[in-house]
Amino acid sequence: MSSEEPTVPVYDPILALLPIISSLAVTSWAVSQRVGYIVTGALLVSVAAYGVLMPDIRLQFDAAFFVLIGGYWLGLLVHYYYAPHTELLQYIAATPLAVLATVVVLPALIDGRRQTFTMGLTLVASLVALVGIGMVWHELQTSETLYESVGDSVFGIEGIRTASIFHNPNGFGFVMMVGSLAALYTFLARRGAVWLGALMVCLLGFVLSEGDAALVGFAAGSVLVLSGFDRRFGVLGIGVAALGVYVAIRLGHVGEVMETTLLTRVDRWVASLERLAQDPMLGIGFANTAEEIDGSRGPHNSYIYPLLNTGIIVGSLYLGALVYALGQGIRTRWTPWTGFVVGLAVAIFLYMGFESLFLGGLSPSSIMLGLCLGLLLYSPERDGPVTDLRSKFVIR
């Protein structure tokens, strides 16, 4: 059993889980995207209001982070002034809410019952994985095509890739990456057959997604999670990761990914940087990115995207906020929880190098990015000056 001493009511981490669960609908085929946005937005507003109004919840604001992200938001206003765009207006409206809810309020709800939150996240991921596994099993029972999201090969085995409740296997892979890291932390913290079984289910669902970017993120993140409990576990994790890469190379999967997915993305990255060089001050705004770089899709890189959309100055403020949060998290005394938070952050940051997501959105990846930044910044154990404002709002 854990030695964690709960300091908040059990329903606080459950409230933190609700926006994450509802965000799954945004990228799911089971519910319309519009409904997903409405429900997730309403939950974020409700949870943010709860966190601000409840006197017992101690919120933290990192001044440097908010200067950086605030400068980015002001840059969005400047862009809208010069080139009004509906999508840009939506980001301008949603970003403050998303930052307040995910970066400020959710970590305060989680911190007093960390394992309760990770147990809930593990169970959610396990259910999503079981749905995906069930879809594969159902599809294999007949020669007919039952699900559009099931098919393709996984490491040379035909017809077993699945996207579960999502439109795209990559979205499923991201959720399983986060869920598998949470399951790994939960098992190491609490032990027991139940949590070992949940970890196995998550890992099986993760493999069936064959989300290559998510697999890279998980490999790095899991080493940090393991090292939070024992450095020797971290070394063992590196060995297992290296063995996994060797097996993938022998199966031909690494070479195939490099020749197809990776090279395609590199071409988009180069084209995006060439287009940015033409307008380095303001970028392309929120025009059709694919058309601007002469491709069918955007750059598929969460670091190039903000630079391309908003220009080098504003985009650098946004990227600077991410780097600053990671640095603050690494500064914290190394504990199992720190290992999990930093491991999750590294996994998401690596994933962002190959997919597109923004802080301020309502998708699962955007909400988890905001929450991860908040967890990196929220740490009572971090050294540094703290000014208590009316015992509730703390600014660093």
DRENDRENGU-872249 format. One record per residue (C-alpha): residue in three letters; x, y, z. Coordinates in nm, 4 decimals. Example, Ala and Ser with C-alpha at 12.3 -4.5 7.8 and 13.67 -1.06 7.14 Angstrom:
residues 2
("Ala"; (1.2300; -0.4500; 0.7800))
("Ser"; (1.3670; -0.1060; 0.7140))
END
This chain:
residues 396
("Met"; (0.0000; 0.0000; 0.0000))
("Ser"; (0.1061; 0.3590; -0.0530))
("Ser"; (0.2301; 0.5865; 0.2199))
("Glu"; (0.0696; 0.8844; 0.0497))
("Glu"; (-0.1285; 1.0966; 0.2944))
("Pro"; (-0.4383; 1.2406; 0.1218))
("Thr"; (-0.4820; 1.6129; 0.1823))
("Val"; (-0.7850; 1.6824; -0.0386))
("Pro"; (-1.1289; 1.5175; -0.0722))
("Val"; (-1.1418; 1.2082; -0.2925))
("Tyr"; (-1.3718; 1.3814; -0.5399))
("Asp"; (-1.1114; 1.6477; -0.6265))
("Pro"; (-0.8933; 1.4218; -0.8475))
("Ile"; (-1.2128; 1.2736; -0.9929))
("Leu"; (-1.3190; 1.6251; -1.0942))
("Ala"; (-0.9770; 1.6653; -1.2562))
("Leu"; (-1.0399; 1.3497; -1.4595))
("Leu"; (-1.3754; 1.4627; -1.5992))
("Pro"; (-1.2449; 1.7112; -1.8623))
("Ile"; (-0.9884; 1.4535; -1.9742))
("Ile"; (-1.2583; 1.1892; -2.0167))
("Ser"; (-1.4945; 1.4239; -2.2003))
("Ser"; (-1.2134; 1.5379; -2.4328))
("Leu"; (-1.1963; 1.1846; -2.5734))
("Ala"; (-1.5227; 1.2637; -2.7525))
("Val"; (-1.3538; 1.5443; -2.9480))
("Thr"; (-1.1477; 1.2927; -3.1487))
("Ser"; (-1.3887; 0.9979; -3.1303))
("Trp"; (-1.6131; 0.8528; -3.3988))
("Ala"; (-1.8717; 0.7654; -3.1311))
("Val"; (-1.9784; 1.1260; -3.0586))
("Ser"; (-1.9916; 1.4333; -3.2787))
("Gln"; (-1.6973; 1.6672; -3.2422))
("Arg"; (-1.9302; 1.9591; -3.1704))
("Val"; (-2.0796; 1.7772; -2.8713))
("Gly"; (-1.7301; 1.6899; -2.7486))
("Tyr"; (-1.6221; 2.0535; -2.7650))
("Ile"; (-1.9329; 2.1782; -2.5847))
("Val"; (-1.9147; 1.9225; -2.3021))
("Thr"; (-1.5393; 1.9585; -2.2554))
("Gly"; (-1.5558; 2.3377; -2.2589))
("Ala"; (-1.8410; 2.3366; -2.0066))
("Leu"; (-1.6495; 2.1022; -1.7761))
("Leu"; (-1.3359; 2.3153; -1.7960))
("Val"; (-1.5369; 2.6237; -1.7022))
("Ser"; (-1.7026; 2.4389; -1.4139))
("Val"; (-1.3793; 2.2904; -1.2785))
("Ala"; (-1.1978; 2.6240; -1.3102))
("Ala"; (-1.4780; 2.8013; -1.1229))
("Tyr"; (-1.4720; 2.5336; -0.8528))
("Gly"; (-1.0979; 2.5713; -0.8068))
("Val"; (-1.1111; 2.9497; -0.7881))
("Leu"; (-1.4120; 2.9710; -0.5549))
("Met"; (-1.3300; 2.6938; -0.3075))
("Pro"; (-1.1251; 2.8487; -0.0243))
("Asp"; (-0.9408; 2.5257; 0.0673))
("Ile"; (-0.7806; 2.4801; -0.2751))
("Arg"; (-0.4343; 2.6373; -0.2880))
("Leu"; (-0.3622; 2.7631; -0.6393))
("Gln"; (-0.0153; 2.8468; -0.7668))
("Phe"; (0.0809; 3.0943; -1.0383))
("Asp"; (0.4322; 3.0871; -1.1783))
("Ala"; (0.4958; 3.4481; -1.2783))
("Ala"; (0.7643; 3.3774; -1.5396))
("Phe"; (0.5528; 3.1145; -1.7135))
("Phe"; (0.2514; 3.3439; -1.7313))
("Val"; (0.4611; 3.6321; -1.8662))
("Leu"; (0.5741; 3.4060; -2.1502))
("Ile"; (0.2353; 3.2543; -2.2275))
("Gly"; (0.0697; 3.5937; -2.1815))
("Gly"; (0.3060; 3.7439; -2.4386))
("Tyr"; (0.2097; 3.4662; -2.6775))
("Trp"; (-0.1599; 3.5401; -2.6208))
("Leu"; (-0.1070; 3.9119; -2.6846))
("Gly"; (0.0671; 3.8115; -3.0060))
("Leu"; (-0.2476; 3.6249; -3.1094))
("Leu"; (-0.4455; 3.9450; -3.0555))
("Val"; (-0.2039; 4.1345; -3.2790))
("His"; (-0.2457; 3.8700; -3.5489))
("Tyr"; (-0.6233; 3.8942; -3.5266))
("Tyr"; (-0.6054; 4.2723; -3.5583))
("Tyr"; (-0.4096; 4.2486; -3.8838))
("Ala"; (-0.5781; 3.9355; -4.0243))
("Pro"; (-0.9094; 3.8362; -3.8589))
("His"; (-0.9737; 3.4636; -3.8763))
("Thr"; (-1.2443; 3.2488; -3.7156))
("Glu"; (-1.0063; 2.9751; -3.6038))
("Leu"; (-0.7717; 3.2337; -3.4514))
("Leu"; (-1.0603; 3.3962; -3.2629))
("Gln"; (-1.1508; 3.0564; -3.1182))
("Tyr"; (-0.7950; 3.0088; -2.9902))
("Ile"; (-0.7913; 3.3599; -2.8444))
("Ala"; (-1.1106; 3.2836; -2.6520))
("Ala"; (-1.0184; 2.9292; -2.5467))
("Thr"; (-0.6536; 2.9742; -2.4463))
("Pro"; (-0.7073; 3.1709; -2.1201))
("Leu"; (-0.9753; 2.9249; -2.0070))
("Ala"; (-0.7644; 2.6215; -2.0958))
("Val"; (-0.4550; 2.7630; -1.9221))
("Leu"; (-0.6481; 2.8563; -1.6073))
("Ala"; (-0.8210; 2.5185; -1.5877))
("Thr"; (-0.5423; 2.2818; -1.6914))
("Val"; (-0.2258; 2.4626; -1.5789))
("Val"; (-0.3545; 2.6232; -1.2578))
("Val"; (-0.6609; 2.4431; -1.1203))
("Leu"; (-0.6264; 2.0757; -1.2185))
("Pro"; (-0.2794; 2.0288; -1.0591))
("Ala"; (-0.4124; 2.1732; -0.7309))
("Leu"; (-0.6982; 1.9201; -0.7373))
("Ile"; (-0.4564; 1.6341; -0.8052))
("Asp"; (-0.1641; 1.7147; -0.5779))
("Gly"; (-0.3302; 1.6057; -0.2542))
("Arg"; (-0.4341; 1.2649; -0.3974))
("Arg"; (-0.1811; 1.1913; -0.6675))
("Gln"; (-0.2287; 0.8160; -0.6777))
("Thr"; (-0.6066; 0.8480; -0.6840))
("Phe"; (-0.5676; 1.0476; -1.0041))
("Thr"; (-0.3228; 0.8062; -1.1669))
("Met"; (-0.5426; 0.5104; -1.0699))
("Gly"; (-0.8388; 0.6792; -1.2376))
("Leu"; (-0.6338; 0.7610; -1.5458))
("Thr"; (-0.5140; 0.4004; -1.5593))
("Leu"; (-0.8687; 0.2656; -1.5440))
("Val"; (-0.9870; 0.5029; -1.8182))
("Ala"; (-0.6971; 0.3981; -2.0432))
("Ser"; (-0.7640; 0.0305; -1.9679))
("Leu"; (-1.1273; 0.0640; -2.0752))
("Val"; (-1.0287; 0.2413; -2.3967))
("Ala"; (-0.7721; -0.0327; -2.4646))
("Leu"; (-1.0254; -0.3096; -2.3985))
("Val"; (-1.2627; -0.1512; -2.6506))
("Gly"; (-0.9841; -0.1490; -2.9098))
("Ile"; (-0.8848; -0.5077; -2.8326))
("Gly"; (-1.2511; -0.6146; -2.8524))
("Met"; (-1.2873; -0.4477; -3.1928))
("Val"; (-0.9856; -0.6390; -3.3256))
("Trp"; (-1.1216; -0.9694; -3.1906))
("His"; (-1.4658; -0.8994; -3.3427))
("Glu"; (-1.3132; -0.8082; -3.6780))
("Leu"; (-1.1062; -1.1274; -3.6867))
("Gln"; (-1.4193; -1.3414; -3.6429))
("Thr"; (-1.5483; -1.2485; -3.9880))
("Ser"; (-1.4152; -1.1747; -4.3344))
("Glu"; (-1.6240; -0.8573; -4.3533))
("Thr"; (-1.4971; -0.5083; -4.2657))
("Leu"; (-1.6816; -0.4093; -3.9494))
("Tyr"; (-1.4812; -0.1084; -3.8374))
("Glu"; (-1.3025; 0.1511; -4.0465))
("Ser"; (-1.0512; 0.2040; -3.7677))
("Val"; (-0.9357; -0.1604; -3.7579))
("Gly"; (-0.6872; -0.2927; -4.0109))
("Asp"; (-0.3279; -0.2596; -4.1280))
("Ser"; (-0.0431; -0.4530; -3.9792))
("Val"; (0.1394; -0.4218; -3.6485))
("Phe"; (0.5063; -0.5244; -3.6705))
("Gly"; (0.4281; -0.7420; -3.9709))
("Ile"; (0.1109; -0.9029; -3.8339))
("Glu"; (-0.1792; -0.8166; -4.0640))
("Gly"; (-0.5182; -0.6840; -3.9619))
("Ile"; (-0.4686; -0.6158; -3.5901))
("Arg"; (-0.4058; -0.2411; -3.5758))
("Thr"; (-0.6864; -0.0543; -3.4052))
("Ala"; (-0.7878; 0.3001; -3.3166))
("Ser"; (-1.0416; 0.1970; -3.0505))
("Ile"; (-1.2931; 0.4814; -3.0055))
("Phe"; (-1.0837; 0.7277; -3.2091))
("His"; (-1.0861; 0.8297; -3.5730))
("Asn"; (-0.7115; 0.7810; -3.6032))
("Pro"; (-0.4718; 0.5217; -3.4540))
("Asn"; (-0.2305; 0.8059; -3.3716))
("Gly"; (-0.4866; 0.9610; -3.1377))
("Phe"; (-0.5357; 0.6225; -2.9743))
("Gly"; (-0.1586; 0.5884; -2.9462))
("Phe"; (-0.1289; 0.9201; -2.7605))
("Val"; (-0.3974; 0.8243; -2.5079))
("Met"; (-0.2363; 0.4841; -2.4553))
("Met"; (0.1059; 0.6452; -2.4123))
("Val"; (-0.0289; 0.8625; -2.1312))
("Gly"; (-0.2356; 0.5775; -1.9861))
("Ser"; (0.0543; 0.3310; -1.9969))
("Leu"; (0.2838; 0.5726; -1.8135))
("Ala"; (0.0123; 0.6288; -1.5523))
("Ala"; (-0.0389; 0.2521; -1.5228))
("Leu"; (0.3365; 0.1970; -1.4816))
("Tyr"; (0.3539; 0.4578; -1.2043))
("Thr"; (0.0435; 0.3204; -1.0335))
("Phe"; (0.1710; -0.0368; -1.0382))
("Leu"; (0.5113; 0.0611; -0.8983))
("Ala"; (0.3486; 0.2741; -0.6274))
("Arg"; (0.0722; 0.0349; -0.5205))
("Arg"; (0.1756; -0.3083; -0.6546))
("Gly"; (-0.0840; -0.5852; -0.6671))
("Ala"; (-0.2252; -0.8135; -0.9390))
("Val"; (-0.5025; -0.5688; -1.0335))
("Trp"; (-0.2631; -0.2893; -1.1270))
("Leu"; (-0.0245; -0.5300; -1.2984))
("Gly"; (-0.3169; -0.6543; -1.5075))
("Ala"; (-0.4190; -0.2965; -1.5896))
("Leu"; (-0.0629; -0.2214; -1.6995))
("Met"; (-0.0596; -0.5274; -1.9275))
("Val"; (-0.3921; -0.4278; -2.0832))
("Cys"; (-0.2682; -0.0736; -2.1460))
("Leu"; (0.0552; -0.1981; -2.3018))
("Leu"; (-0.1312; -0.4419; -2.5278))
("Gly"; (-0.3657; -0.1663; -2.6458))
("Phe"; (-0.0636; 0.0585; -2.6945))
("Val"; (0.1131; -0.1962; -2.9165))
("Leu"; (-0.2036; -0.2457; -3.1246))
("Ser"; (-0.2187; 0.1287; -3.1935))
("Glu"; (0.1300; 0.1205; -3.3494))
("Gly"; (0.1611; 0.4936; -3.2864))
("Asp"; (0.5298; 0.5351; -3.3639))
("Ala"; (0.5651; 0.8848; -3.2166))
("Ala"; (0.3857; 0.7711; -2.9015))
("Leu"; (0.6100; 0.4631; -2.8764))
("Val"; (0.9190; 0.6854; -2.8873))
("Gly"; (0.7709; 0.9076; -2.6187))
("Phe"; (0.6789; 0.6136; -2.3989))
("Ala"; (1.0259; 0.4589; -2.4289))
("Ala"; (1.1886; 0.7768; -2.2968))
("Gly"; (0.9179; 0.8587; -2.0442))
("Ser"; (0.9108; 0.5118; -1.8906))
("Val"; (1.2838; 0.5285; -1.8132))
("Leu"; (1.2243; 0.8453; -1.6096))
("Val"; (0.9212; 0.6964; -1.4342))
("Leu"; (1.1235; 0.3900; -1.3376))
("Ser"; (1.4181; 0.5998; -1.2196))
("Gly"; (1.1872; 0.7907; -0.9866))
("Phe"; (1.1473; 0.4723; -0.7811))
("Asp"; (1.5025; 0.3385; -0.8177))
("Arg"; (1.7862; 0.4476; -1.0444))
("Arg"; (1.8646; 0.0848; -1.1123))
("Phe"; (1.5131; 0.0485; -1.2577))
("Gly"; (1.5972; 0.3381; -1.4895))
("Val"; (1.9093; 0.1620; -1.6138))
("Leu"; (1.7046; -0.1547; -1.6658))
("Gly"; (1.4478; 0.0504; -1.8580))
("Ile"; (1.7173; 0.1821; -2.0906))
("Gly"; (1.8277; -0.1755; -2.1557))
("Val"; (1.4727; -0.2878; -2.2326))
("Ala"; (1.4187; 0.0115; -2.4621))
("Ala"; (1.7414; -0.0656; -2.6481))
("Leu"; (1.6321; -0.4286; -2.6861))
("Gly"; (1.2952; -0.3140; -2.8201))
("Val"; (1.4642; -0.0927; -3.0789))
("Tyr"; (1.6864; -0.3857; -3.1818))
("Val"; (1.3840; -0.6118; -3.2306))
("Ala"; (1.2031; -0.3395; -3.4288))
("Ile"; (1.5085; -0.2963; -3.6509))
("Arg"; (1.5342; -0.6700; -3.7102))
("Leu"; (1.1664; -0.6826; -3.8033))
("Gly"; (1.2245; -0.4044; -4.0552))
("His"; (0.9830; -0.1673; -3.8839))
("Val"; (1.2355; 0.1070; -3.8058))
("Gly"; (1.3623; 0.1181; -4.1628))
("Glu"; (1.0063; 0.1271; -4.2970))
("Val"; (0.9107; 0.4165; -4.0678))
("Met"; (1.2231; 0.6109; -4.1613))
("Glu"; (1.1598; 0.5648; -4.5341))
("Thr"; (0.7930; 0.6631; -4.5177))
("Thr"; (0.6590; 0.8551; -4.2168))
("Leu"; (0.9822; 1.0204; -4.1030))
("Leu"; (1.1055; 1.1331; -4.4440))
("Thr"; (0.7593; 1.2668; -4.5311))
("Arg"; (0.7576; 1.4729; -4.2136))
("Val"; (1.1108; 1.5980; -4.2714))
("Asp"; (1.0025; 1.7253; -4.6137))
("Arg"; (0.7151; 1.9146; -4.4484))
("Trp"; (0.9444; 2.0571; -4.1811))
("Val"; (1.1884; 2.1873; -4.4423))
("Ala"; (0.9054; 2.3344; -4.6516))
("Ser"; (0.7599; 2.5013; -4.3405))
("Leu"; (1.0924; 2.6592; -4.2442))
("Glu"; (1.1430; 2.7816; -4.6011))
("Arg"; (0.7968; 2.9436; -4.5906))
("Leu"; (0.8684; 3.0933; -4.2483))
("Ala"; (1.1878; 3.2493; -4.3856))
("Gln"; (0.9703; 3.4559; -4.6212))
("Asp"; (0.7715; 3.6116; -4.3312))
("Pro"; (0.9767; 3.5659; -4.0118))
("Met"; (0.8105; 3.8511; -3.8223))
("Leu"; (0.4442; 3.7447; -3.8370))
("Gly"; (0.4566; 3.4059; -4.0088))
("Ile"; (0.1639; 3.3032; -4.2252))
("Gly"; (-0.1040; 3.3787; -3.9671))
("Phe"; (-0.3829; 3.1238; -3.9557))
("Ala"; (-0.4075; 3.0687; -4.3298))
("Asn"; (-0.4371; 2.7190; -4.4745))
("Thr"; (-0.1031; 2.5748; -4.3667))
("Ala"; (-0.0995; 2.2879; -4.6175))
("Glu"; (-0.1511; 2.5272; -4.9091))
("Glu"; (0.1210; 2.7604; -4.7827))
("Ile"; (0.3830; 2.4838; -4.7796))
("Asp"; (0.2600; 2.3157; -5.1000))
("Gly"; (0.1535; 1.9962; -4.9276))
("Ser"; (-0.1600; 1.7998; -4.8530))
("Arg"; (-0.1088; 1.8457; -4.4773))
("Gly"; (0.0617; 2.0760; -4.2318))
("Pro"; (0.4122; 2.0303; -4.0883))
("His"; (0.3057; 1.7735; -3.8251))
("Asn"; (0.5394; 1.9326; -3.5716))
("Ser"; (0.4177; 2.1173; -3.2635))
("Tyr"; (0.7337; 2.3299; -3.2452))
("Ile"; (0.7408; 2.4462; -3.6082))
("Tyr"; (0.3651; 2.5104; -3.6175))
("Pro"; (0.3550; 2.8053; -3.3715))
("Leu"; (0.6584; 2.9640; -3.5380))
("Leu"; (0.5037; 2.9233; -3.8825))
("Asn"; (0.1631; 3.0550; -3.7706))
("Thr"; (0.2678; 3.3453; -3.5500))
("Gly"; (0.6260; 3.4311; -3.6450))
("Ile"; (0.9564; 3.3847; -3.4684))
("Ile"; (0.9011; 3.6353; -3.1847))
("Val"; (0.5532; 3.5259; -3.0730))
("Gly"; (0.6217; 3.1594; -3.1447))
("Ser"; (0.9390; 3.1731; -2.9359))
("Leu"; (0.7436; 3.3069; -2.6382))
("Tyr"; (0.5126; 3.0054; -2.6616))
("Leu"; (0.7994; 2.7572; -2.6955))
("Gly"; (0.9868; 2.9358; -2.4185))
("Ala"; (0.6936; 2.8742; -2.1828))
("Leu"; (0.7146; 2.5004; -2.2528))
("Val"; (1.0914; 2.4871; -2.1982))
("Tyr"; (1.0629; 2.6937; -1.8791))
("Ala"; (0.7983; 2.4604; -1.7334))
("Leu"; (1.0111; 2.1544; -1.8085))
("Gly"; (1.3115; 2.3184; -1.6459))
("Gln"; (1.1116; 2.3959; -1.3319))
("Gly"; (0.9921; 2.0378; -1.3127))
("Ile"; (1.3441; 1.8995; -1.3448))
("Arg"; (1.4613; 2.1304; -1.0633))
("Thr"; (1.2249; 1.9634; -0.8181))
("Arg"; (1.3638; 1.7078; -0.5717))
("Trp"; (1.3641; 1.3698; -0.7494))
("Thr"; (1.0857; 1.1485; -0.6129))
("Pro"; (0.8605; 0.8833; -0.7702))
("Trp"; (0.6029; 1.1552; -0.8435))
("Thr"; (0.8661; 1.3838; -0.9978))
("Gly"; (0.9845; 1.0929; -1.2126))
("Phe"; (0.6280; 1.0379; -1.3352))
("Val"; (0.5584; 1.4061; -1.4089))
("Val"; (0.8907; 1.4685; -1.5857))
("Gly"; (0.8619; 1.1350; -1.7674))
("Leu"; (0.5122; 1.2237; -1.8864))
("Ala"; (0.6349; 1.5665; -1.9972))
("Val"; (0.9286; 1.4233; -2.1917))
("Ala"; (0.6978; 1.1685; -2.3570))
("Ile"; (0.4508; 1.4389; -2.4645))
("Phe"; (0.7294; 1.6729; -2.5808))
("Leu"; (0.8805; 1.3983; -2.7967))
("Tyr"; (0.5371; 1.3149; -2.9369))
("Met"; (0.4927; 1.6828; -3.0226))
("Gly"; (0.7935; 1.6630; -3.2525))
("Phe"; (0.5937; 1.4436; -3.4910))
("Glu"; (0.2322; 1.5525; -3.4412))
("Ser"; (0.0481; 1.8828; -3.4105))
("Leu"; (-0.1109; 1.9971; -3.0859))
("Phe"; (-0.1450; 2.3288; -2.9057))
("Leu"; (-0.1912; 2.4497; -2.5519))
("Gly"; (-0.5360; 2.6053; -2.5548))
("Gly"; (-0.7222; 2.3348; -2.7466))
("Leu"; (-0.9861; 2.0963; -2.6133))
("Ser"; (-0.8536; 1.7696; -2.7563))
("Pro"; (-0.7107; 1.4996; -2.5245))
("Ser"; (-0.3548; 1.5855; -2.6275))
("Ser"; (-0.4013; 1.9597; -2.5684))
("Ile"; (-0.5606; 1.9110; -2.2276))
("Met"; (-0.2904; 1.6645; -2.1228))
("Leu"; (-0.0227; 1.9088; -2.2396))
("Gly"; (-0.1745; 2.1836; -2.0220))
("Leu"; (-0.2099; 1.9512; -1.7243))
("Cys"; (0.1465; 1.8285; -1.7655))
("Leu"; (0.2788; 2.1860; -1.7713))
("Gly"; (0.0782; 2.2601; -1.4581))
("Leu"; (0.2155; 1.9541; -1.2787))
("Leu"; (0.5690; 2.0569; -1.3722))
("Leu"; (0.5104; 2.4009; -1.2228))
("Tyr"; (0.3065; 2.2914; -0.9189))
("Ser"; (0.5424; 2.1598; -0.6564))
("Pro"; (0.5418; 2.2522; -0.2867))
("Glu"; (0.8877; 2.0932; -0.2647))
("Arg"; (1.0551; 2.3286; -0.5146))
("Asp"; (1.2973; 2.5836; -0.3763))
("Gly"; (1.2322; 2.9494; -0.4464))
("Pro"; (1.0535; 3.2563; -0.3121))
("Val"; (0.6833; 3.2245; -0.2459))
("Thr"; (0.4467; 3.5092; -0.1702))
("Asp"; (0.1186; 3.4076; -0.0137))
("Leu"; (-0.1734; 3.6217; -0.1286))
("Arg"; (-0.4715; 3.5747; 0.1063))
("Ser"; (-0.3573; 3.2158; 0.1785))
("Lys"; (-0.5064; 3.0869; -0.1482))
("Phe"; (-0.3245; 3.2380; -0.4431))
("Val"; (0.0486; 3.1766; -0.4427))
("Ile"; (0.2757; 3.3467; -0.6933))
("Arg"; (0.6296; 3.2294; -0.7634))
END
